[in-house]
Amino acid sequence: MSIPNILTLIRFLLIPVFYITFFSGRDNALVLSIIVFFTAGITDVLDGYIARKYNMITKWGIVLDPLADKLMSIMVLYCLSRVNIIPTWVLIVFSIKEGFMIAGGVKLIRSHVVIPAKYYGKYATLLFYISIGIIIFNEIAGTYLIYASILMAVFAFIKYLSSFINILREQK
């Protein structure tokens, strides 16, 4: 197993760690869970960097890396909505968008096509990470930034959907 794939596997393992930490009941549970979240983010950056720099890109990595990111993000939003830090509609919109992204990705992989991550998707993810970090210090500002990241994610989804439709047209 390659180092990038091991890092992705670690990210999958951090999802339940985030949940358990978030609901641990400790006074600093939010801070500790955000540290888990950022640790997952660091493994994401590292696995992408290592995979590209050392030509260690694998089909498993192409599939599992974004899946780990999506599941971690959904878990974070689930936990934040469950304790009423953010409204549930944010979780629902994000989950629907990610569900469509996963379904489209599966369809494309079956066709041996991959749409690489684009800058707008990366910006949406970066804004999401920033908003989660800020929520520790200021719930209101962090929540508004989450709203902005959801808007950016929907924009990215529309752009990816356009690419997806164009690829399907070319295949016919």
Backbone as a printed PyTorch tensor [residue, N CA C, xyz], in Angstrom:
tensor([[[  0.8610,  -1.1800,   0.0000],
         [  0.0000,   0.0000,   0.0000],
         [  0.9020,   1.2350,   0.0000]],

        [[  0.5620,   2.2030,  -0.8360],
         [  1.3760,   3.4160,  -0.9670],
         [  1.1420,   4.3590,   0.2200]],

        [[  2.0980,   5.2460,   0.4400],
         [  1.9920,   6.2290,   1.5240],
         [  0.7450,   7.1050,   1.3570]],

        [[  0.4510,   7.6250,   0.1630],
         [ -0.7770,   8.4150,   0.0240],
         [ -2.0360,   7.6290,   0.4010]],

        [[ -2.0890,   6.3490,   0.0300],
         [ -3.2590,   5.5460,   0.3710],
         [ -3.3380,   5.2840,   1.8760]],

        [[ -2.1940,   5.1360,   2.5270],
         [ -2.1750,   4.9730,   3.9820],
         [ -2.7080,   6.2440,   4.6430]],

        [[ -2.2910,   7.4040,   4.1360],
         [ -2.7790,   8.6720,   4.6800],
         [ -4.2920,   8.8080,   4.4870]],

        [[ -4.7910,   8.3510,   3.3570],
         [ -6.2410,   8.3670,   3.1240],
         [ -6.9460,   7.4360,   4.1000]],

        [[ -6.3780,   6.2650,   4.3340],
         [ -6.9490,   5.3320,   5.3010],
         [ -6.9870,   5.9600,   6.7010]],

        [[ -5.9300,   6.6650,   7.0720],
         [ -5.9040,   7.3660,   8.3630],
         [ -7.0480,   8.3710,   8.4260]],

        [[ -7.3040,   9.0640,   7.3130],
         [ -8.4040,  10.0300,   7.2750],
         [ -9.7490,   9.3530,   7.5220]],

        [[ -9.9420,   8.1710,   6.9470],
         [-11.1720,   7.4250,   7.2150],
         [-11.2840,   7.0880,   8.7040]],

        [[-10.1750,   6.7040,   9.3120],
         [-10.1800,   6.3520,  10.7330],
         [-10.4320,   7.5670,  11.6230]],

        [[-10.0750,   8.7490,  11.1450],
         [-10.2840,   9.9640,  11.9280],
         [-11.7540,  10.3960,  11.9690]],

        [[-12.5710,   9.8820,  11.0700],
         [-13.9990,  10.2540,  11.0610],
         [-14.6880,   9.8390,  12.3620]],

        [[-14.5970,   8.5600,  12.7830],
         [-15.2200,   8.2250,  14.0720],
         [-14.4980,   8.8690,  15.2550]],

        [[-13.1980,   9.1110,  15.1200],
         [-12.4630,   9.7930,  16.1910],
         [-13.0260,  11.2040,  16.3770]],

        [[-13.3250,  11.8810,  15.2690],
         [-13.9360,  13.2070,  15.3570],
         [-15.2590,  13.1260,  16.1170]],

        [[-16.1100,  12.1980,  15.7170],
         [-17.4340,  12.0480,  16.3340],
         [-17.3130,  11.7860,  17.8380]],

        [[-16.4810,  10.8180,  18.1950],
         [-16.3100,  10.4480,  19.6010],
         [-15.7580,  11.6320,  20.3980]],

        [[-14.7990,  12.3360,  19.8280],
         [-14.2160,  13.4910,  20.5040],
         [-15.2480,  14.6040,  20.6600]],

        [[-16.0000,  14.8740,  19.6040],
         [-16.9880,  15.9480,  19.6180],
         [-18.0250,  15.7390,  20.7170]],

        [[-18.4900,  14.4960,  20.8570],
         [-19.5310,  14.1990,  21.8380],
         [-18.9830,  13.5970,  23.1340]],

        [[-17.7010,  13.8190,  23.4060],
         [-17.0650,  13.2350,  24.5920],
         [-17.5370,  13.8680,  25.8990]],

        [[-18.1070,  15.0520,  25.8210],
         [-18.5550,  15.7290,  27.0300],
         [-17.4660,  16.5040,  27.7470]],

        [[-16.2820,  16.4820,  27.1980],
         [-15.1750,  17.2410,  27.8030],
         [-15.3930,  18.7270,  27.5730]],

        [[-14.8480,  19.5400,  28.4610],
         [-14.9800,  20.9910,  28.3400],
         [-14.3880,  21.5090,  27.0290]],

        [[-13.3130,  20.8920,  26.5800],
         [-12.6340,  21.3370,  25.3640],
         [-12.9190,  20.4090,  24.1680]],

        [[-14.0630,  19.7310,  24.1870],
         [-14.3940,  18.7650,  23.1340],
         [-14.4260,  19.4050,  21.7480]],

        [[-14.9820,  20.6160,  21.6410],
         [-15.0490,  21.2740,  20.3320],
         [-13.6440,  21.5510,  19.7980]],

        [[-12.7920,  22.0690,  20.6420],
         [-11.4170,  22.3740,  20.2190],
         [-10.6890,  21.0880,  19.8160]],

        [[-10.8030,  20.0440,  20.6330],
         [-10.1310,  18.7810,  20.3190],
         [-10.6640,  18.1600,  19.0250]],

        [[-11.9710,  18.2350,  18.8280],
         [-12.5310,  17.6630,  17.6040],
         [-12.0930,  18.4620,  16.3760]],

        [[-11.9650,  19.7750,  16.5260],
         [-11.4750,  20.5870,  15.4080],
         [-10.0130,  20.2480,  15.1050]],

        [[ -9.2350,  19.9310,  16.1370],
         [ -7.8480,  19.4890,  15.9180],
         [ -7.8460,  18.1870,  15.1140]],

        [[ -8.7590,  17.2650,  15.4360],
         [ -8.8830,  16.0190,  14.6680],
         [ -9.2300,  16.3560,  13.2160]],

        [[-10.1600,  17.2820,  13.0300],
         [-10.5730,  17.6900,  11.6880],
         [ -9.3920,  18.2660,  10.8950]],

        [[ -8.6230,  19.1470,  11.5260],
         [ -7.4770,  19.7340,  10.8310],
         [ -6.3670,  18.7080,  10.5980]],

        [[ -6.2440,  17.7420,  11.4850],
         [ -5.2850,  16.6550,  11.2540],
         [ -5.6840,  15.8890,   9.9940]],

        [[ -6.9690,  15.6420,   9.8390],
         [ -7.4580,  14.9830,   8.6230],
         [ -7.1430,  15.8490,   7.4030]],

        [[ -7.3180,  17.1570,   7.5390],
         [ -7.0130,  18.0610,   6.4340],
         [ -5.5430,  18.0290,   6.0520]],

        [[ -4.6830,  17.9520,   7.0550],
         [ -3.2380,  17.8870,   6.7890],
         [ -2.8940,  16.5890,   6.0650]],

        [[ -3.5060,  15.4650,   6.4840],
         [ -3.2370,  14.2060,   5.7840],
         [ -3.7250,  14.2720,   4.3430]],

        [[ -4.8080,  15.0140,   4.1050],
         [ -5.3250,  15.1840,   2.7440],
         [ -4.3180,  15.9300,   1.8760]],

        [[ -3.8030,  17.0250,   2.3980],
         [ -2.8160,  17.8100,   1.6450],
         [ -1.5600,  16.9760,   1.3970]],

        [[ -1.0960,  16.2830,   2.4350],
         [  0.1140,  15.4680,   2.2980],
         [ -0.0650,  14.3430,   1.2920]],

        [[ -1.1970,  13.6490,   1.3640],
         [ -1.3500,  12.5190,   0.4380],
         [ -1.4240,  13.0000,  -1.0060]],

        [[ -2.0900,  14.1230,  -1.2460],
         [ -2.1330,  14.6640,  -2.6070],
         [ -0.7680,  15.1040,  -3.0960]],

        [[ -0.0270,  15.7650,  -2.2250],
         [  1.3170,  16.2440,  -2.5820],
         [  2.2370,  15.0640,  -2.8900]],

        [[  2.2600,  14.0870,  -2.0010],
         [  3.1440,  12.9290,  -2.1830],
         [  2.7470,  12.1450,  -3.4320]],

        [[  1.4570,  11.9460,  -3.6250],
         [  0.9890,  11.1770,  -4.7860],
         [  1.4120,  11.8380,  -6.0930]],

        [[  1.2800,  13.1720,  -6.1540],
         [  1.6500,  13.8680,  -7.3960],
         [  3.1660,  13.9660,  -7.5560]],

        [[  3.8600,  14.3330,  -6.5010],
         [  5.3080,  14.5520,  -6.5890],
         [  6.0580,  13.2650,  -6.9300]],

        [[  5.6380,  12.1550,  -6.3410],
         [  6.3550,  10.8950,  -6.5240],
         [  5.6110,   9.9200,  -7.4400]],

        [[  4.6610,  10.4490,  -8.1940],
         [  3.9120,   9.6500,  -9.1660],
         [  3.3440,   8.3780,  -8.5200]],

        [[  2.6610,   8.5700,  -7.3960],
         [  2.0780,   7.4540,  -6.6530],
         [  0.5530,   7.4960,  -6.7220]],

        [[  0.0320,   8.0610,  -7.7930],
         [ -1.4260,   8.1520,  -7.9560],
         [ -1.9510,   6.7750,  -8.3190]],

        [[ -2.9580,   6.3220,  -7.5760],
         [ -3.5540,   5.0130,  -7.8260],
         [ -5.0630,   5.1780,  -8.0510]],

        [[ -5.6570,   4.1780,  -8.6690],
         [ -7.1110,   4.2130,  -8.8640],
         [ -7.8210,   4.2460,  -7.5180]],

        [[ -7.3210,   3.4780,  -6.5480],
         [ -7.9220,   3.4960,  -5.2210],
         [ -7.8490,   4.8820,  -4.6110]],

        [[ -6.7050,   5.5260,  -4.7710],
         [ -6.5480,   6.8710,  -4.2230],
         [ -7.4820,   7.8700,  -4.8770]],

        [[ -7.6500,   7.7430,  -6.1780],
         [ -8.5410,   8.6420,  -6.9140],
         [ -9.9680,   8.5220,  -6.3960]],

        [[-10.3580,   7.3070,  -5.9990],
         [-11.7150,   7.0720,  -5.5120],
         [-11.8320,   7.3830,  -4.0180]],

        [[-10.9070,   6.8500,  -3.2260],
         [-11.0350,   6.9270,  -1.7760],
         [-10.6950,   8.2910,  -1.1910]],

        [[ -9.7560,   9.0120,  -1.8010],
         [ -9.3580,  10.3210,  -1.2660],
         [-10.5360,  11.2930,  -1.1890]],

        [[-11.2470,  11.5390,  -2.2850],
         [-12.3910,  12.4630,  -2.1630],
         [-13.5180,  11.9040,  -1.3050]],

        [[-13.6680,  10.5660,  -1.2790],
         [-14.7040,   9.9800,  -0.4390],
         [-14.4100,  10.2490,   1.0460]],

        [[-13.1580,  10.1030,   1.4380],
         [-12.7780,  10.3900,   2.8290],
         [-13.0600,  11.8470,   3.1690]],

        [[-12.7380,  12.7450,   2.2460],
         [-12.9930,  14.1780,   2.4760],
         [-14.4840,  14.4500,   2.6410]],

        [[-15.2690,  13.8730,   1.7710],
         [-16.7180,  14.1080,   1.7980],
         [-17.3280,  13.5640,   3.0920]],

        [[-16.9330,  12.3610,   3.4760],
         [-17.4900,  11.7690,   4.6850],
         [-17.0870,  12.5430,   5.9380]],

        [[-15.8420,  13.0180,   5.9750],
         [-15.4100,  13.8200,   7.1290],
         [-16.2010,  15.1270,   7.1820]],

        [[-16.3620,  15.7830,   6.0650],
         [-17.1080,  17.0400,   6.0280],
         [-18.5570,  16.8340,   6.4580]],

        [[-19.1670,  15.7590,   5.9850],
         [-20.5510,  15.4640,   6.3690],
         [-20.6270,  15.1830,   7.8720]],

        [[-19.6450,  14.4620,   8.4070],
         [-19.6390,  14.1800,   9.8440],
         [-19.5200,  15.4740,  10.6520]],

        [[-18.6430,  16.3680,  10.2170],
         [-18.4790,  17.6480,  10.9210],
         [-19.7970,  18.4200,  10.9110]],

        [[-20.4210,  18.5220,   9.7480],
         [-21.6830,  19.2470,   9.6520],
         [-22.7840,  18.5630,  10.4580]],

        [[-22.7990,  17.2380,  10.4450],
         [-23.7820,  16.5040,  11.2440],
         [-23.6390,  16.8650,  12.7280]],

        [[-22.4120,  16.7990,  13.2230],
         [-22.1790,  17.0880,  14.6390],
         [-22.5490,  18.5300,  14.9740]],

        [[-22.1490,  19.4720,  14.1230],
         [-22.4620,  20.8830,  14.3750],
         [-23.9620,  21.1420,  14.3200]],

        [[-24.6590,  20.4440,  13.4320],
         [-26.1080,  20.6510,  13.3510],
         [-26.8260,  19.9740,  14.5150]],

        [[-26.2910,  18.8570,  14.9570],
         [-26.9280,  18.1300,  16.0640],
         [-26.9250,  18.9370,  17.3610]],

        [[-25.9070,  19.7790,  17.5500],
         [-25.8530,  20.6160,  18.7640],
         [-26.3040,  22.0480,  18.4730]],

        [[-26.9490,  22.2310,  17.3240],
         [-27.5450,  23.5150,  16.9280],
         [-26.5520,  24.6610,  16.7720]],

        [[-25.3280,  24.3460,  16.3800],
         [-24.3800,  25.4100,  16.0400],
         [-24.6890,  25.9180,  14.6370]],

        [[-25.0670,  24.9940,  13.7610],
         [-25.4890,  25.3700,  12.4060],
         [-26.8720,  24.7660,  12.1690]],

        [[-27.6530,  25.3600,  11.2650],
         [-28.9720,  24.7780,  10.9670],
         [-28.8370,  23.4780,  10.1670]],

        [[-29.7930,  22.6160,  10.3380],
         [-29.7860,  21.3070,   9.6810],
         [-29.8060,  21.4260,   8.1600]],

        [[-30.4050,  22.5020,   7.6200],
         [-30.4810,  22.6240,   6.1610],
         [-29.0820,  22.6650,   5.5400]],

        [[-28.0890,  23.1690,   6.2740],
         [-26.7180,  23.2070,   5.7450],
         [-26.2250,  21.7760,   5.5260]],

        [[-26.4420,  20.9330,   6.5110],
         [-26.0640,  19.5180,   6.3900],
         [-26.8000,  18.8640,   5.2300]],

        [[-28.0840,  19.1320,   5.1030],
         [-28.8920,  18.5100,   4.0480],
         [-28.4080,  18.9470,   2.6630]],

        [[-28.2300,  20.2480,   2.4690],
         [-27.7660,  20.7450,   1.1580],
         [-26.4050,  20.1500,   0.8150]],

        [[-25.5000,  20.1930,   1.7760],
         [-24.1450,  19.6740,   1.5370],
         [-24.1900,  18.1750,   1.2390]],

        [[-24.9870,  17.4230,   1.9930],
         [-25.0650,  15.9740,   1.8070],
         [-25.6550,  15.6120,   0.4420]],

        [[-26.6850,  16.3330,   0.0270],
         [-27.2700,  16.0860,  -1.2940],
         [-26.2510,  16.3710,  -2.3840]],

        [[-25.5820,  17.5100,  -2.2690],
         [-24.5500,  17.8720,  -3.2480],
         [-23.4630,  16.7970,  -3.3020]],

        [[-22.9870,  16.3550,  -2.1400],
         [-21.9310,  15.3460,  -2.1020],
         [-22.4240,  13.9980,  -2.6160]],

        [[-23.6840,  13.6650,  -2.3340],
         [-24.2540,  12.4330,  -2.8700],
         [-24.2430,  12.4160,  -4.3900]],

        [[-24.6300,  13.5340,  -4.9880],
         [-24.5800,  13.6410,  -6.4520],
         [-23.1450,  13.5760,  -6.9680]],

        [[-22.2160,  14.1960,  -6.2390],
         [-20.8070,  14.1640,  -6.6580],
         [-20.2760,  12.7280,  -6.6190]],

        [[-20.6260,  11.9940,  -5.5820],
         [-20.1810,  10.6030,  -5.4670],
         [-20.7910,   9.7610,  -6.5860]],

        [[-22.0910,   9.9220,  -6.8190],
         [-22.7590,   9.1560,  -7.8770],
         [-22.1560,   9.4760,  -9.2480]],

        [[-21.9160,  10.7560,  -9.5080],
         [-21.2980,  11.1420, -10.7810],
         [-19.8920,  10.6000, -10.9050]],

        [[-19.1510,  10.6260,  -9.8080],
         [-17.7890,  10.0930,  -9.8180],
         [-17.7630,   8.6020, -10.1140]],

        [[-18.6970,   7.8730,  -9.5180],
         [-18.7850,   6.4330,  -9.7700],
         [-19.0990,   6.1760, -11.2360]],

        [[-20.0380,   6.9410, -11.7840],
         [-20.4050,   6.7870, -13.2060],
         [-19.1920,   7.0470, -14.1020]],

        [[-18.4520,   8.1030, -13.7990],
         [-17.2930,   8.4290, -14.6270],
         [-16.1840,   7.3920, -14.4900]],

        [[-15.9560,   6.9140, -13.2660],
         [-14.9060,   5.9110, -13.0720],
         [-15.2350,   4.6350, -13.8370]],

        [[-16.5020,   4.2680, -13.8420],
         [-16.9130,   3.0900, -14.6190],
         [-16.6510,   3.2940, -16.1040]],

        [[-16.6620,   4.5470, -16.5370],
         [-16.3730,   4.8800, -17.9350],
         [-14.8890,   5.1690, -18.1370]],

        [[-14.0920,   4.9550, -17.0920],
         [-12.6480,   5.2000, -17.1200],
         [-12.3070,   6.6610, -17.3750]],

        [[-13.1320,   7.5400, -16.7970],
         [-12.9190,   8.9850, -16.9270],
         [-12.8300,   9.5690, -15.5250]],

        [[-11.8980,  10.4880, -15.3540],
         [-11.7610,  11.1700, -14.0680],
         [-11.7380,  12.6660, -14.3280]],

        [[-12.5560,  13.3960, -13.5900],
         [-12.4950,  14.8520, -13.6450],
         [-11.6180,  15.2820, -12.4740]],

        [[-10.4510,  15.8220, -12.7640],
         [ -9.5760,  16.2170, -11.6550],
         [-10.1780,  17.3850, -10.8670]],

        [[ -9.7310,  17.5060,  -9.6200],
         [-10.1940,  18.6180,  -8.7880],
         [ -9.8240,  19.9340,  -9.4630]],

        [[-10.7340,  20.8630,  -9.4230],
         [-10.5270,  22.1840, -10.0210],
         [-10.3480,  23.2110,  -8.9130]],

        [[ -9.8660,  24.3820,  -9.2750],
         [ -9.5830,  25.4170,  -8.2820],
         [-10.8300,  25.8070,  -7.4880]],

        [[-11.9950,  25.8400,  -8.1330],
         [-13.2050,  26.2580,  -7.4300],
         [-13.6050,  25.2390,  -6.3700]],

        [[-13.3890,  23.9680,  -6.6270],
         [-13.6500,  22.9390,  -5.6220],
         [-12.6700,  23.0460,  -4.4630]],

        [[-11.4190,  23.3370,  -4.7990],
         [-10.3990,  23.5010,  -3.7500],
         [-10.6800,  24.7460,  -2.9060]],

        [[-11.1320,  25.8180,  -3.5360],
         [-11.4780,  27.0350,  -2.7810],
         [-12.6600,  26.7820,  -1.8450]],

        [[-13.6380,  26.0240,  -2.3220],
         [-14.7900,  25.7060,  -1.4720],
         [-14.3400,  24.9060,  -0.2550]],

        [[-13.4450,  23.9540,  -0.4730],
         [-12.9260,  23.1480,   0.6340],
         [-12.1120,  24.0060,   1.5920]],

        [[-11.2670,  24.8660,   1.0570],
         [-10.4590,  25.7580,   1.9070],
         [-11.3570,  26.6590,   2.7490]],

        [[-12.3730,  27.2350,   2.1420],
         [-13.3000,  28.0920,   2.8720],
         [-14.0240,  27.2970,   3.9620]],

        [[-14.3630,  26.0540,   3.6640],
         [-15.0140,  25.1950,   4.6600],
         [-14.0850,  24.9850,   5.8540]],

        [[-12.8170,  24.6750,   5.5900],
         [-11.8560,  24.4680,   6.6750],
         [-11.6790,  25.7400,   7.5020]],

        [[-11.5820,  26.8680,   6.8340],
         [-11.4380,  28.1470,   7.5530],
         [-12.6580,  28.3880,   8.4390]],

        [[-13.8390,  28.1390,   7.8960],
         [-15.0650,  28.3870,   8.6680],
         [-15.1330,  27.4870,   9.9000]],

        [[-14.7000,  26.2490,   9.7660],
         [-14.7110,  25.3330,  10.9170],
         [-13.6990,  25.8160,  11.9600]],

        [[-12.5590,  26.2930,  11.5260],
         [-11.5710,  26.8270,  12.4590],
         [-12.0660,  28.0630,  13.1840]],

        [[-12.7690,  28.9080,  12.4870],
         [-13.2610,  30.1570,  13.0840],
         [-14.4130,  29.9050,  14.0400]],

        [[-15.1620,  28.8540,  13.8040],
         [-16.3240,  28.5710,  14.6530],
         [-15.9160,  28.3920,  16.1190]],

        [[-14.6870,  27.9450,  16.3530],
         [-14.1870,  27.7790,  17.7260],
         [-14.1780,  29.1190,  18.4530]],

        [[-13.7690,  30.1550,  17.7270],
         [-13.5750,  31.4650,  18.3400],
         [-14.8100,  32.3490,  18.2760]],

        [[-15.5860,  32.1700,  17.2060],
         [-16.7490,  33.0220,  17.0230],
         [-17.8010,  32.2320,  16.2410]],

        [[-18.7920,  31.7190,  16.9650],
         [-19.8130,  30.8830,  16.3300],
         [-20.5480,  31.5960,  15.2110]],

        [[-20.8810,  32.8450,  15.4150],
         [-21.6590,  33.5840,  14.4050],
         [-20.8420,  33.7700,  13.1310]],

        [[-19.6200,  34.2610,  13.2650],
         [-18.7700,  34.4650,  12.0830],
         [-18.4870,  33.1310,  11.3920]],

        [[-18.1950,  32.0930,  12.1810],
         [-17.9340,  30.7760,  11.6030],
         [-19.1320,  30.2300,  10.8570]],

        [[-20.3170,  30.4490,  11.4250],
         [-21.5420,  29.9820,  10.7740],
         [-21.7600,  30.6970,   9.4430]],

        [[-21.5560,  32.0020,   9.4150],
         [-21.7090,  32.7340,   8.1560],
         [-20.6790,  32.2880,   7.1240]],

        [[-19.4840,  31.9750,   7.5850],
         [-18.4820,  31.4590,   6.6520],
         [-18.8670,  30.0710,   6.1450]],

        [[-19.5120,  29.2750,   7.0040],
         [-20.0070,  27.9740,   6.5280],
         [-21.0550,  28.1920,   5.4380]],

        [[-21.9300,  29.1680,   5.6320],
         [-22.9170,  29.4800,   4.5930],
         [-22.2080,  29.8450,   3.2870]],

        [[-21.1680,  30.6660,   3.3960],
         [-20.4080,  31.0630,   2.2030],
         [-19.7450,  29.8390,   1.5640]],

        [[-19.2280,  28.9350,   2.3890],
         [-18.5830,  27.7470,   1.8240],
         [-19.6050,  26.8350,   1.1460]],

        [[-20.8280,  26.8060,   1.6760],
         [-21.8860,  26.0170,   1.0370],
         [-22.2340,  26.6260,  -0.3200]],

        [[-22.3310,  27.9440,  -0.3800],
         [-22.5880,  28.6070,  -1.6710],
         [-21.4650,  28.3040,  -2.6620]],

        [[-20.2270,  28.3680,  -2.1960],
         [-19.0860,  28.0740,  -3.0630],
         [-19.1190,  26.6100,  -3.4950]],

        [[-19.5090,  25.7150,  -2.5850],
         [-19.5990,  24.2920,  -2.9250],
         [-20.6860,  24.0480,  -3.9700]],

        [[-21.8050,  24.7390,  -3.8460],
         [-22.8820,  24.5980,  -4.8350],
         [-22.4060,  25.1280,  -6.1830]],

        [[-21.6970,  26.2510,  -6.1760],
         [-21.1230,  26.7860,  -7.4160],
         [-20.1840,  25.7550,  -8.0500]],

        [[-19.2970,  25.1640,  -7.2200],
         [-18.3630,  24.1500,  -7.7230],
         [-19.1380,  22.9570,  -8.2850]],

        [[-20.1990,  22.5680,  -7.5950],
         [-21.0220,  21.4510,  -8.0660],
         [-21.5910,  21.7410,  -9.4490]],

        [[-22.0980,  22.9520,  -9.6370],
         [-22.6620,  23.3250, -10.9410],
         [-21.5930,  23.2560, -12.0220]],

        [[-20.3930,  23.7120, -11.7070],
         [-19.2910,  23.6500, -12.6850],
         [-18.9110,  22.1930, -12.9910]],

        [[-18.8060,  21.3700, -11.9410],
         [-18.4940,  19.9580, -12.1580],
         [-19.6130,  19.2580, -12.9290]],

        [[-20.8480,  19.6030, -12.6270],
         [-21.9920,  19.0240, -13.3310],
         [-21.9220,  19.3580, -14.8130]],

        [[-21.5470,  20.5810, -15.1210],
         [-21.3950,  20.9860, -16.5150],
         [-20.3300,  20.1290, -17.2090]],

        [[-19.2000,  19.9240, -16.5400],
         [-18.1420,  19.0690, -17.1000],
         [-18.6480,  17.6460, -17.2910]],

        [[-19.3780,  17.1420, -16.3020],
         [-19.9240,  15.7920, -16.3340],
         [-20.8620,  15.6210, -17.5340]],

        [[-21.7540,  16.5840, -17.7270],
         [-22.6950,  16.5190, -18.8510],
         [-21.9620,  16.5550, -20.1760]],

        [[-20.9490,  17.4160, -20.2840],
         [-20.1570,  17.4830, -21.5200],
         [-19.4540,  16.1620, -21.8010]],

        [[-18.9270,  15.5240, -20.7780],
         [-18.2620,  14.2240, -20.9730],
         [-19.2650,  13.1730, -21.4310]],

        [[-20.4440,  13.1720, -20.8180],
         [-21.4580,  12.1980, -21.2390],
         [-21.8660,  12.4260, -22.6920]],

        [[-21.9790,  13.6870, -23.0960],
         [-22.3240,  13.9800, -24.4990],
         [-21.2420,  13.4800, -25.4400]],

        [[-19.9750,  13.6740, -25.0620],
         [-18.8710,  13.2300, -25.9170],
         [-18.8150,  11.7130, -26.0450]],

        [[-19.2620,  11.0080, -25.0070],
         [-19.2270,   9.5550, -25.0280],
         [-20.3020,   8.9410, -25.9230]],

        [[-21.3260,   9.7280, -26.2580],
         [-22.4220,   9.1860, -27.0780],
         [-22.1140,   9.2480, -28.5340]]])
